[in-house]
Amino acid sequence: MNRPLLPLGLITAVLLTLPAATARADDKAACLDAASKGQSLRDHGKLVEAREQFRRCAAQGCPQMVVQDCGGWLTDVEKSLPTVVVTAKDASGNDLVDVKVTLDGQPLLAKLTGEALPVNPGPHAFHFEAAGGLTVDRQVLVKQGDKNQEVAAVLGAPAAAAPASQPPPAALTPPPPASSSSAWRTTGWVLGGLGVVGLGVGTAFGIVSMNDKSGAHCDANNFCDPGALSSGRSAATGADVGFMAGGALLAAGLVLVLLAPPGSDATGSLHVTPLVGSGSAGASIGGSFQ
């Protein structure tokens, strides 16, 4: 029994629709897979990779319900995704362009462009490399939601700073010379003090001489015992020398003090106490000068 044959046009139409139906099924599966992967990546903080998956399932050709869901997730991820701007300068502060940069060991930039780059939030290791083998490593914490965070590096050692000029050593200033007025007055006081001493000594010897003379048994014609007069004559000589020297020194001291130029307040004091004993004479001297 002969079976009726299907029209040739119908068979051709069926054969042509089979690949299209298969393609649509594959596209739908891909959309659903992208939506699932995007959500997982987002939940693990991999926002850069999640954004790419959401872009796929939000594209035209995916089921309308999937497109709506992925579109909303894509908007949220783009708001949370941080970006960085990578820059580099030389030691003089000039901008560098020919610098290679890697991020966590993976190539990021072949040269610097100044553009904002999306980066997953979290700690990252940036490695900069310029001509001449100059390298710099930077550890940077990228915060979620931050936009245009700058990651900068300086390549090359800074120029050696010129040593700070040392101030010249302070000139040793000699102490001011003693005032000539002060020197005059001081010398005058010293000489005056010595003159007073001389007068005191002369007075002491004069007293000794008078005592010796009174004990020499002299008569009305001033004839005295020769043996008793020897010590008296010595005391008299000492008295004469003391009076003459003391007077001269005291006069010289007074002249210096009176003729000293103004501007000095030198003062002084001297204490002289004559000492008279049997056959001897002297003086106790004490004083100070300022």
C-alpha positions in Angstrom: 0.0 0.0 0.0 1.5 3.3 -1.0 1.8 6.0 1.7 1.1 9.6 0.7 4.3 11.7 0.4 4.7 15.0 2.3 4.9 18.0 0.3 8.5 19.0 -0.5 7.9 22.6 0.8 6.7 21.4 4.2 9.7 19.2 4.7 12.0 22.1 3.8 10.3 24.4 6.3 10.6 21.9 9.1 14.3 21.4 8.4 15.0 25.2 8.5 13.2 25.7 11.8 15.2 23.1 13.7 18.5 25.0 13.9 16.7 28.2 14.9 14.8 26.5 17.7 18.1 24.9 18.9 19.8 28.3 18.9 17.1 30.0 20.9 17.3 27.2 23.4 21.1 27.7 23.7 20.7 31.5 24.1 18.2 31.1 26.8 20.4 28.6 28.7 23.4 31.1 28.3 21.3 33.9 29.7 20.2 31.9 32.7 23.8 30.8 33.3 25.1 34.4 33.2 22.4 35.5 35.6 23.4 32.7 38.0 27.1 33.3 37.8 26.7 37.1 38.2 24.8 36.7 41.4 27.5 34.3 42.8 30.4 36.6 41.8 28.6 39.7 43.3 28.1 37.9 46.6 31.8 37.1 46.8 32.9 40.7 46.2 34.0 40.1 42.6 32.1 43.1 41.3 34.1 43.5 38.1 33.4 40.0 37.0 29.8 40.1 38.1 29.2 43.2 36.0 30.3 41.4 32.9 27.8 38.5 33.6 24.9 40.9 34.3 25.7 42.7 31.0 25.3 39.5 29.1 21.9 38.4 30.7 20.6 42.0 30.4 21.2 42.1 26.6 18.5 41.8 24.0 17.7 38.2 23.1 17.4 36.9 26.6 14.0 36.2 28.1 12.3 39.4 29.1 12.1 38.4 32.7 15.8 37.6 32.8 16.6 40.9 31.1 14.7 42.9 33.8 16.3 41.1 36.7 19.8 41.4 35.3 19.3 45.1 34.4 18.5 45.9 38.1 21.5 43.9 39.4 23.7 45.6 36.9 22.7 49.0 38.1 23.4 48.1 41.7 26.8 46.6 41.0 27.9 49.6 39.0 27.1 51.9 41.9 29.1 49.7 44.3 32.1 49.1 42.0 35.1 51.3 43.0 37.4 52.9 40.5 41.1 53.9 40.8 43.2 56.4 38.9 46.9 55.3 38.7 49.6 58.0 38.5 53.3 58.1 38.9 55.9 60.9 39.2 59.7 61.1 39.1 61.9 62.3 41.9 61.5 65.9 40.7 57.7 65.7 40.8 57.1 65.4 37.0 54.3 63.1 35.7 55.4 59.9 34.2 53.6 58.1 31.3 55.8 55.2 30.2 55.1 53.1 33.3 53.9 49.5 33.4 51.5 48.5 36.2 50.4 45.1 37.4 47.5 44.5 39.9 47.9 41.5 42.2 50.5 40.0 39.7 48.3 40.4 36.7 48.9 43.0 33.9 46.8 46.2 34.4 48.3 48.9 32.3 51.1 49.0 29.6 51.3 52.8 30.1 49.6 55.3 32.3 46.5 57.0 30.8 44.9 58.8 33.7 41.6 57.0 33.2 39.5 55.6 36.0 39.8 51.8 36.2 37.3 49.5 37.9 38.8 47.4 40.7 37.2 45.0 43.1 37.0 46.3 46.7 39.6 45.0 49.1 43.4 45.1 49.6 45.5 45.1 46.4 49.2 45.0 45.4 50.1 47.5 42.7 53.5 47.1 41.1 55.0 50.0 39.1 57.9 49.6 36.7 59.6 52.4 34.6 62.6 52.6 32.3 66.0 52.0 33.9 64.7 49.3 36.2 62.9 51.7 38.5 60.2 49.9 40.5 57.8 50.7 43.3 55.3 48.5 45.1 52.2 49.9 46.7 49.7 48.1 49.0 46.4 49.9 48.7 43.0 49.2 50.3 40.3 49.9 47.8 36.9 50.7 49.4 33.6 49.6 48.0 31.8 52.5 46.4 34.8 54.9 46.2 35.2 56.5 42.8 38.5 57.8 41.3 40.6 56.8 44.2 44.2 57.9 43.4 47.0 55.3 43.5 50.2 57.3 43.1 53.9 56.3 43.2 57.2 58.1 43.0 59.9 56.3 41.0 63.6 57.2 41.5 65.5 58.3 44.5 65.0 61.9 45.5 67.8 64.2 44.7 70.3 64.5 47.5 69.5 67.6 49.4 72.3 70.1 49.6 73.9 70.2 53.0 72.5 73.0 55.0 75.0 75.8 55.2 76.5 76.0 58.5 76.6 79.5 60.1 80.2 80.7 60.5 81.6 80.1 63.9 80.9 83.0 66.2 83.8 85.2 66.5 85.3 85.1 69.9 84.6 88.5 71.4 87.4 89.4 73.8 86.2 90.6 77.1 86.0 94.4 77.2 89.1 95.9 78.6 89.0 97.1 82.1 88.0 100.7 82.2 90.9 102.9 82.5 89.0 104.9 85.0 88.5 101.8 87.1 92.1 100.9 86.8 93.2 104.4 87.9 90.9 104.4 90.9 91.9 100.9 91.9 95.6 101.7 91.7 94.9 104.9 93.6 93.2 103.0 96.4 96.0 100.5 96.6 98.7 103.1 96.8 96.6 105.0 99.3 96.2 101.9 101.4 100.0 101.3 101.2 100.6 104.9 102.2 98.4 104.4 105.3 100.3 101.3 106.1 103.6 103.2 105.8 102.3 105.9 108.1 101.1 103.3 110.6 104.6 101.7 110.5 106.3 105.0 111.0 104.0 105.8 113.9 104.8 102.5 115.5 108.6 103.0 115.1 108.2 106.5 116.4 106.5 105.3 119.6 109.3 102.7 120.0 112.0 105.3 119.6 110.3 107.6 122.2 110.1 104.7 124.7 113.8 103.8 124.1 114.9 107.4 124.5 113.0 107.8 127.8 114.7 104.7 129.1 118.3 105.7 128.0 118.9 107.9 131.2 119.5 111.1 129.2 120.5 114.2 131.2 119.6 117.8 130.7 122.3 118.2 128.0 120.8 115.1 126.1 123.8 112.9 127.0 122.3 109.4 127.1 123.5 105.9 127.9 125.3 104.8 124.6 124.1 101.1 124.9 120.5 102.1 125.4 120.4 104.4 122.4 121.3 101.8 119.7 117.7 100.4 119.5 116.2 103.8 119.7 118.2 105.1 116.8 117.0 102.1 114.7 113.4 102.7 115.6 113.8 106.4 114.8 115.2 105.5 111.4 112.3 103.2 110.7 109.9 105.9 111.8 111.4 108.4 109.4 111.3 105.9 106.5 107.7 104.9 107.3 106.5 108.5 107.4 108.2 109.5 104.2 107.2 106.4 102.2 103.7 106.4 103.6 103.2 110.0 102.9 104.5 109.7 99.3 102.3 106.6 98.6 99.2 108.2 100.2 99.7 111.4 98.1 100.1 109.4 94.9 97.0 107.3 95.6 94.9 110.4 96.2 96.1 112.0 93.0 95.1 108.9 91.0 91.7 108.7 92.6 91.0 112.4 92.1 92.3 112.5 88.5 90.6 109.3 87.3 88.3 109.8 84.3 84.6 109.6 85.2 82.6 106.4 84.8 84.0 104.1 87.5 82.7 103.3 90.9 85.7 101.4 92.3 85.6 101.5 96.0 87.9 100.0 98.6 88.6 99.8 102.3 91.8 99.2 104.3 92.3 98.6 108.0 95.7 99.2 109.6 96.4 98.4 113.3 99.8 99.4 114.6 101.6 96.8 116.7 104.1 98.0 119.3 106.2 95.8 121.4 109.4 95.9 123.4 112.2 96.6 120.9 110.0 95.9 117.9 107.2 97.5 115.9 104.8 96.4 113.1 101.3 96.6 111.8 98.3 94.3 111.2 96.9 95.0 107.7 93.5 94.0 106.4 91.1 95.3 103.7 89.4 94.8 100.4 89.1 96.5 97.1 86.1 96.3 94.6 
